[in-house]
């Protein structure tokens, strides 16, 4: 039973569809070793998992904001397909260039790698947030209650200051104790009305952005009063985000780590250079044939300023120019 299961797993990891998800040519991979084929299969599996996870996570995040099932499904499917196509494109661009180059653009290549990995890190962090909230929902809701309570206390304090200032400004107009008490009572009614309005707005909001901030905020940098930070919750959320970011960048890292001297790129180079050389030779024959046909007396043929056409990575050395004395010596030798 275990042997059968192992064989099925090995057969699954040799699946050409998985190689296609990895953004590589299944025909070339079919000629490579099993270990290399399995590496690309793992990349393909991760791409599928990441796409499905992105669809589910972002759909759940949209549900928390819009609370609309139809919108959740549509946006979730769209995001999943977007991430899938994005990964295929990105992995395809991460393939090594097997054609000859002059090697002068390494800085541009390094910057390109950094930008692409940085984007994947951002994408992984974005997808991780709804997942973190789903896993730590109870703790987050408890922290949200504390946040709302602190907000109410802050607003109540601000309203007390506001109406105390109003009373102080009108004190000179109030002639009797009854007028002062009536003003205080009126201010209390206005303050309570504003406070109830603020609480009502709190109840109508789902505070999804605040929930994400609770999951990721370890320090407060302003001077306002805040509820205590749940450090274990934030650390757990960060750990989950790092884990998902690692999953997101793993396909790209695995692709980058495959050596240019591996059999895959050797076979790919052989196929591509043979194809290019064949077409270039056909072009040369056709081009030179046209020149010979139209200008037979001039004996013209195709020429290039490069040593290695059509790759054009090495310029021919410029002719060495002689000085005036060398010219005169040559001229005298010719005269003799």
C-alpha positions in Angstrom: 0.0 0.0 0.0 2.8 2.4 0.9 4.7 1.5 -2.3 1.6 2.1 -4.4 1.1 5.5 -2.7 4.7 6.5 -3.3 4.5 5.5 -7.0 1.3 7.6 -7.3 3.1 10.6 -5.7 6.1 10.2 -8.0 3.8 10.0 -11.0 1.9 13.1 -9.8 5.2 15.1 -9.5 6.0 14.2 -13.1 2.8 15.8 -14.3 3.4 18.1 -17.4 0.5 20.3 -16.3 2.4 21.2 -13.2 5.4 22.2 -15.3 3.2 24.5 -17.3 2.0 26.2 -14.1 5.7 26.7 -13.3 6.0 28.8 -16.5 8.4 26.5 -18.3 8.5 24.3 -21.4 7.2 20.8 -20.7 8.9 19.4 -23.8 12.4 20.5 -22.5 11.6 19.4 -18.9 10.6 15.9 -20.2 14.3 15.4 -21.2 15.6 16.4 -17.8 16.4 14.4 -14.6 13.6 13.5 -12.2 15.0 15.8 -9.4 14.8 18.8 -11.7 11.3 17.9 -13.0 10.1 17.5 -9.4 11.5 20.9 -8.5 9.4 22.5 -11.2 6.4 20.4 -10.2 6.7 21.8 -6.7 6.8 25.3 -8.1 3.6 24.5 -10.1 1.8 23.1 -7.0 2.7 26.2 -5.0 1.4 28.5 -7.8 -2.0 26.6 -7.7 -2.1 26.7 -3.9 -1.2 30.4 -3.8 -3.9 31.3 -6.4 -6.6 29.4 -4.5 -5.5 30.9 -1.1 -5.5 34.4 -2.6 -9.0 33.9 -4.0 -10.4 32.6 -0.7 -8.6 35.1 1.5 -9.5 38.2 -0.6 -13.1 37.0 -0.9 -13.3 36.7 2.9 -11.8 40.2 3.2 -14.3 41.7 0.8 -17.1 39.9 2.7 -15.9 41.6 5.9 -16.1 45.0 4.2 -19.1 44.8 1.9 -21.0 41.9 3.5 -22.3 40.8 0.0 -22.0 37.1 -1.0 -22.2 37.7 -4.7 -19.5 40.4 -4.5 -17.4 38.1 -2.5 -17.5 35.3 -5.1 -17.0 37.6 -8.1 -14.0 39.4 -6.5 -12.6 36.2 -5.1 -12.6 34.5 -8.5 -11.2 37.6 -10.2 -8.4 37.9 -7.6 -7.5 34.2 -7.8 -7.2 34.4 -11.6 -5.3 37.6 -11.4 -2.7 36.1 -9.0 -2.5 33.0 -11.2 -1.8 34.9 -14.4 0.5 37.2 -12.6 2.6 34.2 -11.2 2.7 32.6 -14.7 4.0 35.9 -16.2 6.5 36.5 -13.3 7.9 32.9 -13.3 8.3 33.1 -17.1 10.3 36.3 -16.8 12.5 34.7 -14.1 13.8 32.1 -16.6 17.5 32.5 -17.3 18.5 34.0 -20.6 20.4 31.2 -22.3 21.4 33.3 -25.4 24.8 35.0 -25.5 25.0 38.4 -23.8 27.6 41.0 -23.2 27.1 40.7 -19.4 27.0 44.5 -18.8 23.4 44.6 -17.5 23.8 42.7 -14.2 22.6 45.8 -12.2 19.4 46.0 -14.2 18.8 42.3 -13.7 19.5 42.6 -9.9 17.1 45.5 -9.6 14.5 43.6 -11.6 14.7 40.6 -9.2 14.5 42.8 -6.2 11.4 44.6 -7.5 9.6 41.3 -8.4 10.4 39.7 -5.0 9.3 42.9 -3.2 6.0 42.8 -5.0 5.5 39.2 -4.0 6.3 40.1 -0.4 3.6 42.8 -0.6 1.1 40.5 -2.2 1.8 37.8 0.5 1.3 40.3 3.3 -2.0 41.5 1.7 -3.4 38.0 1.4 -2.2 37.1 4.9 -4.4 39.8 6.6 -7.9 38.2 6.2 -6.4 34.8 7.0 -4.9 36.2 10.3 -8.2 37.7 11.2 -10.1 34.5 10.5 -7.7 32.5 12.7 -7.5 35.0 15.6 -11.0 36.4 15.3 -12.0 35.9 18.9 -8.9 37.7 20.3 -9.3 40.5 17.7 -12.9 41.1 18.7 -11.9 41.3 22.3 -9.3 43.9 21.4 -11.8 45.7 19.3 -14.2 46.0 22.3 -11.3 47.6 24.3 -10.6 49.9 21.4 -14.2 51.0 21.1 -14.4 51.6 24.8 -11.3 53.7 24.8 -12.6 55.7 21.8 -15.8 56.4 23.7 -13.9 57.6 26.7 -11.7 59.8 24.5 -14.8 61.3 22.8 -16.5 61.8 26.2 -13.5 63.6 27.5 -13.3 65.8 24.5 -17.0 66.7 24.8 -16.6 67.5 28.5 -13.9 69.9 27.6 -15.9 71.4 24.7 -19.0 72.0 26.8 -17.0 73.2 29.9 -15.5 75.8 27.6 -18.9 76.7 26.2 -20.2 77.2 29.8 -17.2 79.3 30.7 -17.8 81.6 27.7 -21.5 82.1 28.6 -21.0 82.4 32.3 -21.0 86.2 32.2 -24.5 86.0 30.5 -26.0 83.8 33.2 -27.3 85.9 36.1 -28.7 83.3 38.4 -27.9 79.9 39.8 -31.0 78.5 38.1 -29.8 79.8 34.7 -26.4 78.2 35.3 -28.0 74.8 36.3 -30.3 75.0 33.2 -27.3 75.7 31.0 -25.4 72.8 32.5 -28.4 70.5 32.0 -28.8 71.6 28.4 -25.1 71.0 27.7 -25.4 67.5 29.2 -28.3 66.8 26.9 -26.3 68.0 23.8 -23.2 66.1 25.0 -25.1 62.9 25.5 -26.8 63.3 22.1 -23.4 63.6 20.4 -22.0 60.7 22.4 -25.0 58.4 21.4 -24.6 59.4 17.8 -20.9 58.5 18.0 -21.7 55.1 19.6 -24.3 54.5 16.9 -21.8 55.1 14.2 -19.4 52.7 15.9 -22.1 50.0 15.9 -22.8 50.5 12.2 -19.1 50.1 11.2 -17.4 46.7 10.9 -14.0 48.2 11.7 -12.2 45.8 9.4 -9.3 48.1 8.8 -9.0 48.6 12.5 -9.0 44.9 13.0 -6.1 44.6 10.6 -4.3 47.4 12.5 -4.9 45.6 15.8 -3.2 42.5 14.3 -0.2 44.4 13.1 0.3 47.3 15.6 3.0 46.7 18.2 3.7 50.4 19.0 1.7 53.6 19.1 3.6 56.7 18.0 1.0 59.4 18.8 0.2 61.0 22.2 -3.4 59.9 22.4 -4.6 57.4 24.9 -4.9 53.8 23.5 -6.1 50.5 24.7 -3.3 48.1 25.8 -1.6 46.2 22.9 -2.0 42.5 22.9 1.6 41.6 22.2 1.2 37.8 21.8 -1.6 38.4 19.3 0.5 40.8 17.2 3.5 38.4 17.3 1.3 35.5 16.2 -0.1 37.6 13.4 3.3 38.6 12.2 4.5 35.0 12.3 1.6 33.9 10.2 2.2 36.7 7.7 5.9 35.8 7.5 4.9 32.2 6.8 2.6 33.1 4.0 5.1 35.6 2.6 7.6 32.7 2.5 5.1 30.6 0.6 4.5 33.4 -1.8 8.2 34.0 -2.6 9.2 30.3 -2.6 8.3 29.6 -6.3 10.3 32.6 -7.4 13.3 31.7 -5.2 13.2 28.1 -6.4 13.2 29.3 -10.0 16.1 31.8 -9.4 18.2 29.1 -7.7 18.2 26.8 -10.7 21.7 27.1 -12.1 22.2 28.3 -15.7 24.5 25.3 -16.0 21.7 22.9 -15.2 20.6 20.4 -17.8 17.3 22.2 -18.4 19.0 25.4 -19.5 21.7 23.5 -21.4 18.9 21.8 -23.4 17.0 25.0 -23.8 20.2 26.8 -25.0 20.8 24.1 -27.6 17.3 24.3 -28.9 17.1 28.1 -29.0 20.5 28.7 -30.5 19.9 26.0 -33.1 16.6 27.6 -34.1 18.2 31.1 -34.3 21.3 29.9 -36.2 19.1 28.0 -38.7 16.9 31.0 -39.4 19.9 33.3 -39.6 21.7 31.1 -42.1 18.6 31.0 -44.2 18.4 34.8 -44.0 22.1 35.0 -45.0 21.7 32.7 -48.0 18.6 34.6 -49.1 20.2 38.0 -48.6 23.4 37.2 -50.3 21.5 35.5 -53.2 19.6 38.7 -53.8 22.8 40.8 -53.8 24.5 38.4 -56.2 21.5 38.4 -58.5 21.1 42.2 -58.6 24.8 43.2 -58.4 26.8 40.3 -59.8 29.8 42.4 -60.8 30.3 43.9 -57.4 30.6 40.6 -55.4 28.6 42.0 -52.5 27.7 40.0 -49.3 26.2 40.5 -45.9 28.6 42.0 -43.3 28.2 42.9 -39.6 30.1 45.0 -37.2 29.8 42.2 -34.7 31.9 39.0 -34.5 29.0 36.9 -33.4 25.9 37.8 -35.5 23.0 37.5 -34.9 23.6 37.6 -31.1 25.6 40.8 -31.5 27.4 40.8 -28.2 31.1 41.4 -29.4 32.1 44.2 -31.7 34.8 43.7 -34.2 38.1 45.4 -33.3 38.6 48.7 -35.1 41.3 48.9 -37.7 44.6 50.2 -36.4 45.4 53.7 -37.8 49.0 54.4 -38.8 50.7 57.8 -38.4 52.0 60.1 -41.1 55.5 58.6 -41.2 54.0 55.2 -41.7 52.0 56.5 -44.6 55.0 58.1 -46.2 57.0 55.0 -45.8 54.2 52.9 -47.4 53.9 55.5 -50.2 57.7 55.4 -51.0 57.7 51.6 -50.9 54.8 51.5 -53.4 56.7 54.0 -55.7 59.7 51.7 -55.8 
